[in-house]
Amino acid sequence: MDTYIPRPLDVSNVPLPEELNVLLESLAANVHEEWAAGRQGQGWTYGPMRDEAKKETPCMVPYEALPEEEKDYDRNTAMATLKAILKMGYAIVPPRGNGQ
């Protein structure tokens, strides 16, 4: 088998419009929820320290309770996704009536 070489879109030059910051944070929270649901499905639970053998992690908490470093990981995933959508030529339009 050939060595896999990841080739993500280069989104380093894609600006994220300020009005998408609320969406960015909502997506980051959802990234965490998806991760947590997947881990729970694998038998992981909350623990004060990450322990592979016990399947425990301190990140098995609501997004709002995560340390900023962990939130940043989720934000980076969400930001890369939003920037990829924009780079592919799609427009992200806020829903009507949300006050934006």
PyMOL commands that set and color helices and strands:
alter all, ss='L'
color gray80, all
select helices_A, chain A and resi 18-41+63-65+68-87
alter helices_A, ss='H'
color red, helices_A
select strands_A, chain A and resi 45-46+56-57
alter strands_A, ss='S'
color yellow, strands_A
deselect
rebuild
show_as cartoon
